[in-house]
């Protein structure tokens, strides 16, 4: 009987240790991302990078807007956007505003939207349909 108890005790210790190791290595469980990303560059007509251009993505279904500015190389990135359809616009003083309409984002997706801003009056807007 003592031998039987010893085997049962060893089996429970082995099982408990295995479960502990599995739980320790499991890590956090994360849900699938329900968001997407828009990135790209803003340049002038000659292809030179536009620094500090404002880029805004507006969800056409909710009217929620998310903005950023371009870096020293004219690049921008807007992350954590809800899936849906967006109008994305780029603006900078002394340049025409350019709007890219109908950009569709899907779960985990990434869209590249590059802008070429023509020189012009602040009140002028160039619309681009996706």
N, C-alpha and C positions, 0 to 999 in steps of 0.2 A: 504494500500500500504506500509505503514511503517513496518507493521508486516511481509510482504512478503520479503522486503529488509533485514530485520533482520535475517530471516531464511536463505536466500541465503548467507548472509555474514557469518553466523555461519557455514554453510555447507562448504564454501570455506576455512575458517580458519581450520576446522576439517580436510579437505582433505590435505591442505598444511602441517599441523602438522604431519599427518600420513605419507606423503611422506618424510618429513624431517627425521622422526624417522627411517623409512625403509632404507633410504640412509645412515644414520649414522651407522646403525648396519650391513650393507651389507659387509663391509670390502673389501679389495682388491680381485679382481678376478684373479686367477692364472691359467695359461695353464697347461695341464697335463705334467708332467715331461717326457722328451724324453731321459732320461739318465738312467744309471744303476750303480751298485756298485760291486766291487770285494773285498773280505776280506778273512782273514785266518791267519794261523800261519806258522812260519818257525822253524823247529827243526833239531837237528842232529840225527844220527842213534840211539842214546840212548833215544831220546825223550826230551832232554834238549832244552830249548828255545834258539834260535839264535838271539842275540841282534844286531841291526844295519845292518841286512842283507838288501840288496837292492832288491826291488821287482818292476818289470817293466811290465806294460800291454801295448802291442802294437797292435793297430787295424790293422788287416791284409788287410783291404780294403783301408785304407788311410795312413797307416804306421805311424800314430800319436802315440807317446809313452808318457805314464804318469808313473812317478816313485814315490816311497816312500821308507822309511826304517822301519824296524820292531822296536817295542818298547821294553821295558825291559822284557816283557813276550813273546816276539817273535811274537806279533800280528801286523798285518798291515791292512790298509783299503784304497782303492782307490775309490773315489766317483766321480760323475759327468762324467762318461764315456759315450760316444755316443754309441747307440746300434750297434751291429755288432759282428764280430768274432775276438777274441783276442788270441795272444800268450802271456802267462804270465810266466815270468822267475824270479828266485830268485838266487842271487849271494852273496857270502861272501868269503873273503880271506881264503885260506887253505881248502876250500870246493869246490866240483864240482858244476857247474851251473846246475840247473834243470829248464827245460822249459816245461810248460804244454800248448800244442798246441790245437787250435780249440775250445776255450771256447766261447760259444755263449751267448751274453747278449741281453735281450729283454727289452722293455720299462718298467721302474720301477722295473726291476729285480735285484736280488742280488745273486751272486754266491760265494760260499765258496771254495777257492782253498788253501789247506794246502800243505806245502812243507816239505820233509825230505831230507836234503842235506847230501850226503855221503862225507866223508873226501876224499880229492884227490887233484890233481894238478889243478891249476887255468885254464888250457887249456882244461880240460875235461868237457863235457856237457852231461847231461842225459835228453833225450827227452821223454815226456809223452804225448800220444795222448788222447784227451777227447772224 
